[in-house]
Amino acid sequence: MRSVHCSVVVRRGPDEVYAYAADPDHLPRWASGLARSEVARDGDALVVASPMGEVRVRLVARNPYGVLDHEVTLPDGSVTLNPFRVLAHPDGSELLFTVRQGAMSDAELARDVAAVEADLATLRDLLERGDRTSG
C-alpha cells in the first residue's frame, strides 16, 4: 500500500497547534475533506457530514505526544485509519498527515492528497492569524 506524507510548518507552538486541531468543534473550520458542518457526538464517535456522505470519526484520546490519529468509517462501512501528528519544529510546529492509498486509484489518491494539503494549509492559516474561535 502506497503512502504519501503531507506536511506544513505552522509558526505557533506545538501545544497551541495540538489544542486547536484536537478540538472536534474546530473541524468544520479547517477540515473540509472531513467535516462540512457542525459535528455531532454519538458516544465516543463524532458524526459529520462529509463530501463522502455522513461519516463516523473516532479520535485518539488527547495525549502529550501530539498524536491526532483518527479512524473514519465511511457510509459503506469501510474504515480508514488516518495517522496525523503535531511535531515540534524549529519554526514552531509541523503538521504531518499520512494519506494511504488503499483501494484508491492513483487519480483518487492524488485528489485526496490535494484535499489534505489544502486542509493543512487552512489550519496553518487559521492558527497563524490568531483565529481561535469555534465553528
C-alpha positions in Angstrom: 0.0 0.0 0.0 1.4 3.4 -1.0 1.6 6.2 1.5 2.0 9.9 0.9 3.1 12.2 3.7 1.7 15.7 3.7 3.2 18.3 6.0 3.1 22.0 6.7 5.0 24.2 9.2 3.0 26.4 11.5 4.5 29.4 13.2 2.9 28.5 16.5 4.0 26.3 19.4 3.1 22.6 19.3 0.8 22.8 22.4 -1.3 25.6 20.8 -1.5 23.8 17.5 -2.4 20.5 19.1 -5.1 22.0 21.3 -6.8 23.7 18.3 -6.5 20.7 15.9 -7.7 18.2 18.6 -10.9 20.2 19.3 -13.7 18.5 17.2 -15.7 21.7 17.2 -13.0 23.3 15.0 -13.1 20.6 12.3 -15.6 22.4 10.0 -13.3 25.5 10.0 -10.3 23.7 8.5 -11.1 20.0 7.6 -13.4 20.5 4.6 -12.4 17.0 3.4 -13.9 15.5 6.5 -16.4 17.9 8.1 -18.6 20.4 6.2 -20.9 21.4 9.0 -21.5 21.0 12.8 -20.0 18.0 14.5 -22.5 15.7 16.3 -21.4 13.3 19.1 -22.6 9.7 19.3 -21.0 8.0 22.2 -17.2 8.0 21.7 -17.6 8.8 18.0 -18.2 12.0 16.0 -20.8 12.1 13.2 -20.1 14.6 10.5 -21.4 15.5 7.0 -18.5 15.0 4.7 -18.0 15.1 0.9 -18.4 11.3 1.0 -21.8 11.5 2.9 -22.3 11.0 6.7 -19.2 9.5 8.3 -18.3 8.5 11.8 -15.0 9.6 13.2 -13.2 8.2 16.3 -10.3 10.4 17.5 -7.4 9.0 19.6 -7.6 10.2 23.2 -5.8 13.5 23.9 -2.2 12.8 24.7 1.1 14.6 25.4 2.7 13.3 22.2 1.0 15.3 19.5 -0.8 12.3 18.1 -4.1 13.2 16.4 -4.8 9.8 14.6 -8.4 9.2 13.8 -10.5 6.4 12.2 -13.1 7.3 9.7 -16.0 4.9 9.0 -17.4 5.7 5.5 -21.0 5.3 4.6 -20.2 1.9 3.0 -18.8 0.6 6.4 -15.2 0.7 5.4 -12.8 2.1 8.0 -9.7 4.1 7.3 -7.0 5.0 9.9 -5.5 8.4 9.3 -2.2 9.0 11.0 -1.8 12.7 12.0 0.8 14.3 14.1 1.8 17.7 15.5 5.6 17.7 15.8 7.9 20.3 17.4 9.8 22.3 14.7 12.5 25.0 14.9 10.0 27.5 13.4 7.1 26.4 15.7 5.3 23.1 14.7 5.0 20.8 11.8 1.7 19.1 11.0 2.3 15.7 9.4 -0.6 13.7 7.9 -0.2 10.4 6.1 -2.6 9.5 3.3 -2.7 5.8 2.5 -3.8 4.7 -1.0 -5.7 1.5 0.0 -8.1 0.7 -2.8 -8.0 4.2 -4.4 -6.8 4.7 -7.9 -3.7 6.9 -8.5 -6.0 9.7 -9.6 -8.2 9.3 -6.4 -5.0 9.3 -4.3 -3.8 12.5 -6.0 -7.2 14.2 -5.3 -7.1 13.0 -1.6 -3.6 14.3 -1.2 -4.5 17.7 -2.7 -7.5 17.9 -0.3 -5.4 17.1 2.7 -2.7 19.6 1.7 -5.4 22.3 1.3 -6.9 21.4 4.7 -3.5 21.6 6.4 -2.8 25.0 4.8 -6.2 26.2 6.1 -5.4 25.0 9.6 -2.0 26.7 9.4 -3.5 30.0 8.2 -6.2 30.0 11.0 -3.6 29.4 13.6 -1.0 31.9 12.3 -3.6 34.7 12.0 -4.8 34.0 15.6 -8.3 32.8 14.7 -9.2 30.7 17.7 -13.0 31.0 17.5 -15.0 27.8 17.2 -17.0 26.8 14.1 
